[in-house]
Amino acid sequence: TPVACKLWSAELFSDGDARGEWLMGRLTGGCASLVRTLAAWETPSLGMAVELLEGASAVGGPPSFASVTRDAFVEGKHARLTPAQAREVARAVARAGAWLHARGLAHCDIY
């Protein structure tokens, strides 16, 4: 199974803290709309292996203290979604949000 590894090199970020994100990542199994965490470790630093989303790419860059209140996307960097694709993305986000909410959790990047 192809994987992506996420490693945290600092404890505090503009949009949260490493331990909180690491703990949340370990709780997301069982929801088809969320990326599955396959492994997690604490040493030598926090990290996790998650399923690789083939063909996916980041829409925005990493947040900074200057950009955390607004997402700035580069025009033309990504293909535009069709209305049907946008609806499916919205449905997947809604399913993931409902799954988290049913467990008393919230993802603060859904707004």
HELIX and SHEET records of a PDB file:
HELIX    1   1 ALA A   18  GLY A   25  1                                   8    
HELIX    2   2 PRO A   83  ALA A  102  1                                  20    
SHEET    1   A 3 VAL A   3  LEU A   7  0                                        
SHEET    2   A 3 GLY A  47  GLU A  51 -1                                        
SHEET    3   A 3 THR A  37  TRP A  41 -1                                        
SHEET    1   B 2 LEU A  12  PHE A  13  0                                        
SHEET    2   B 2 GLY A  16  ASP A  17 -1                                        
END                                                                             
